[in-house]
Amino acid sequence: MNTNYKSGFAALIGRPNVGKSTLMNQLIGQKIAITSKKPQTTRNKIQTVYTCAQGQIVFLDTPGIHKAKNKLGEYMVHVAERTLKEVDVILWLVEPSTFIGAGERHIAEQLEQCNVPVILVINKVDTVKKEEVLAFIDAYRKIMDFAEIIPASALRGQNTEDIIQCIFKYLPYGPQFYDEDTVTDQPQRQIVAEIIREKALHALDEEIPHGIAVAVDTMKERRHGHIVDIDATIICERDSHKGIIIGKQGAMLKKIGTNARYEIEQMLEEKVNLKLWVKVKKDWRDSDFLMKNFGYDKKEV
């Protein structure tokens, strides 16, 4: 065994929308976590793997920590907080600002109880003036003791290499958990469902996306190969939403389907025949049974 090899778990946390999934995709070098401008995009703990000669980092991209409003919200917060106790190092992503609100203070309180080194990543520094960054670092330094503070831009790939090196500093020596070509432990069907949900989030209006889930009903390769037939259902909470998701003469659903199909084909490296349906299930976010049904982990509901 290589005695210089390091391996361990790093949790990515932060309030909804600070760029956690964008950073994950940037570090791993391919798209695994879905990204959108809307909060609550990441609902499950997504495990991705970074491997190099130095070692292996298993990233857990957790749902954003926030004050929960319903069962889905409670579940997401529960997953995030439990993850923090299972890792070797925590990456906390924040926006570049000197104002530290109640949401961030709530996260700091959770982190204080963890006894794990916390690396603060001030993301989106490409959106502010260079000379302002020191003030942001200073403001955060006052609220808790960080192992390191790194200004970065996940979108532009600025300082992301420093983040990797910094994580390795705090990982224990140990064996590889996954082989070199493993990038995620998410089953393909789940990634397909997430891609469809992402395309729906991009295409739809502000109000609806919180209340949608996607279930992949069937995913089969044709016997003579190279075409995968996928049937999936977009679940929403209201009849009025169903009409908006389908759109005028099916135009919106077609747009979601076309965008999703393109990306699923890139991932599977095969042609895809994608059929989308829309169903209404009222209040699915407050039903344990329906949440389990839509792929939220049974053990954690």
N, C-alpha and C positions, 0 to 999 in steps of 0.2 A: 504493500500500500504506500502511496505517496504521502509522506509525513507532513509535507508542506501544503497539502490540499485542504481547503476550507469549505465547509458546507453548512448551510443553515437556512432559517426562515426569516423573511423580512415582511412586515405588514405595512401596507400603504394606507394611511388614513387621512382624514380631513373632512371638512364640511362638504355637502353636496356641491358639485360644480367647480372644484378648485383645480381640476385637471389630472386627477389620479389615473384615470384610464388612459389619457393621452400620454402620460409619463410611462406607464406600464408598456404601452405599445412601442414607445420610443426606445425604451431600454432593451426590450426583447427583440426589436427590429421587425416585428410584424404585428398585424392587427389581431388582438384576441378579445380585449375588452371593448364593448361598444361605447361610442362617444356621442354626446349630443349636448346642446346648450341647455337642456332642461334638467332640473334636479331629479334625483331618484332614478338615474339611468342604470346604475349597477345595483342589482338586487341580491345577488348571491355572492358568496366569497369565491372569487375566481383565482385559481392557482396557476401561476405561470412560472416557467423555469428559465433561468439564465445560466449558461454553462460556458466556462472558458478554461484556459490552462491553469489558472489560479485556483479555481474552485467552482462551486455551484450555489446560486442563490435561488431559493424558492420564494416567489413573491405571492403574497395573499392580498388581492385587491378587494378591500372590504367596502360594503355599502357606507355611505356617509353617515357619520354620527350626528343625530339631530333629535329634537324632542318629538317623540312618536305621536301620531294623531289617530292611527288605526292599527289593526292587527298586522298588516303588511309592514307598517312603520316600526312597530314593536319588534317584529321579527328581524328587520334589517339592523336595528340598533343592537339587538341581542347578539346577532352574528358578529357584528363589528367589535363589540366589547369583549366577547369571548375570545376572538382571534388574538387580541392584544396580549392575552396571558399565555399564548402558545408559541410565541416567536422569540428570536434572538435579538432582533433589532427592529425599531419602529421608525418609519419615515412619515413625518407629519407634513403634509402639504398645506401651505396657506397662500393667500393672495398678498401681493405687495402693498402693504398699508401700515400706517402707524396706529390706525384705529383698531383696537382688539375688542371685538364685541362679545356678547354673552355666549354666543355659540362657540367661539374659540376658547373662552374661559372654561366652558363646560368640558371641552375636550382636554384642556390642560389638567383639569381636576382628575379626569379619568386616567391620564397618563402618569400623574404623580403616584398613583397606586400600583403601577405596573412593575417597578424595579427592573426595567429593561432600558438600555441606552436609546435615547430618542434623537434622531437626526431631523432637524427642522429644514425643510426645503421651501424657500420663498419662491414660488413659481410665478410665471408670467412677467419676469423682470424685463422682457423685451417691450413691455407696454409702458415702462416708466423711465425717467431720466436716471442715468448711472449714479449721479451724486445723491439721489434720494435713497438708494438702497441701504446705506449705512444707518439711516434713521429707522428704517423698518427692522433691521437686525437688532438695533438697540432697544426698540419697543418690545420685541419678543423676548429678548434676553432677560427683561425684567420680570416676565411672568413665570418662567421656570428655568431649570438648569438643563441646557441641552448638551448632548455629547458633541454635536457639531451643528453649524448653521451654514447652509449652502444656498446662495441665490442661483436660480436656474430658469430656463424656459423649456418646458417639455415640448411645446409646439415647434420651436426652432432647434431643439437639440443642444441648447447652450448648457455647458457644465454637466451634462448627463453622465459623462465618463467619470467625473469627480464623484458623482453620487455612488456609482458602482464601487469605486476604490474605497470610498468611505464605509460602505456597508461591509466590505471584506475585512476591514480593520476590526470590526466588532463580532465577526462570526467565529465560532469554534473550529478547530481542526477536526476533520472527519471525512467519512466516505461520501461518494456521490449517491444521491437518492434516486436520481433518474438517469437513463442513458442520454448521451449527447443530443440525440435528435428529438427528445421530448420537449415540447414547448408549452403544453398545457394539459391539465388532467380533465378538462371539460369534454364530455362526450360530444361527438360531432352534431348530433341532433340538437343539443342545447345551444351550441354555437350558431347553428342555422336559425333557431328560434330567436336568438339574440340579434342576429343580423336583420331579420325581418322586423323585429321590434324597433331597432335603430332607424331603419328606413321609414317606418311609420312615424317615429318621433320627429324625424327631419321634415316630413311632408305635412304633418298635421298642425292644427292650431294649438295654441298654448294650453287650453283647458283639458283637452281630451287625453293626452299621453299618459298622465298619471294613472288613468283608469284603464290602461290596456295591458293585456298579457298575450303571449303567443304560444300556441301549442302545436307541435309538429305531429300530425296525426299518422302519416305514413312517410317513409323515406326508403325507397327501394331502387336498387340498380337494375336496369333491364337485363334480361338474360344474355343478350348478345352484346352487353357492355357499353360503356362510355356515355350512357345517358342515365341520369338519376331522376326518378319521379318523386316529387315532394308535394304532399298535400298538407297545408297548414291552416290553422284557424286563428284569426285575430279576435280576441275576446274583449268586449267593452262593457261598460256599466249601464248605458242608456240607449234606448231606441233612437233618440236624436243623434247620438254619437255614431251609431251604425250607419245612418244615412250620410254623415259627413265622411266617414272612412271609405265608404263605397264611392261617394262623389257623383257628380253629374254623369249619367250614362256609364258609370263604373270607372270614370277617368282617374280618380284618386287611387283606388285600389290597384289599377293597372300601373300607375306610376310607382307605387310602393313595390309591387311585384317585380317590375322591370329593374329597379335599382337593387333590390335584394338579390334577384337572380344573378345579376352580373357579379356581385361580390361573392355569392355562394359558389359560382363557377370558378372564380379565382382560387378560392380556398380548396375546393374538392379536385380542381384541375380536371373537371369533366363537364360535359353539357348538362344543364339542369332544366327539367320541365316542372315549373312551379305553379301550383294552383292554390289560390288563397280564398278563404271563406271568412265571413264576419258573423259572429254570434254575440247576442246580448246575455250576460249573466250578471244580474243586478247584485251589487255589493260583494263581488268576489273577493275584494281586498279584506273584507271582515269575516271571511269564512275559512276556517282551518282546512276544511275538506277541499275547497276549490283551490286554495293556495298550494296544497300538496299536489293537486291535480296538474297545476301549471308548472311543476318542476321546482318549486321551492323545497329545500331539503327537509324531509320528514322529521329527521332527528332534531332539527332546530326550530321547528314551528311550535 
